[in-house]
Amino acid sequence: MQASVSELAAAYGIENYKIFFATDSPEMTRMFMALDSRVFVFDQLAKEALEGKGFVMPGWQGWGRSPGLTPVEKGAYCEDETVRAFLDMVLLGYTDMLVISKRSSFTFAPSIMMAARQKPVCAFIDARGKTSFTCRSSQKDERHNLVLRTKAATGLAPSSRRL
């Protein structure tokens, strides 16, 4: 992560930056914060309190969605978690560079905010044993194959998704 983010930032002339890490996984947060002191998370303590409880969002009441919570407990957390997710999305939209590691509806609104501000959005591409980022900051500025690596060099597990 450190090398990829550093190379992407350098490609756009971004210096002295922090890494805003948006996730609902306290375990991933701790791992990335231990690797890089520039990583920070919005409302980390509240996310830590729900560790192991699953992903708490409205409409996610199905089996296995939030294994650590009863439907009543889940209802009690739902509003706060919805607000927290929304704030993560807005904060992502105000960054200087948005790096998306996987396709997700969560990054749709921040990507639109970035496009309106003509700031780069860099999407992780995993294809045929190689990984890279494609970044776009405007209709005229699209850069392909940034931070090109073999999949083995990234330390990522093999993916079944092919481009």
Protein Blocks (a to p, Z undefined) as FASTA:
>chain_A
ZZmmmmmmmmnopahiadddddfbfklmmmmmmmpmkbccehklmmmmmgonapadehil
bghklmmbcfklmmmmmmmmmmmmmmmmmmmmmmmbdcdfbdcfklmmmmmmmmmnopac
dddddeehiacddddfbfklccehihiacfklnopacdfbdZZ
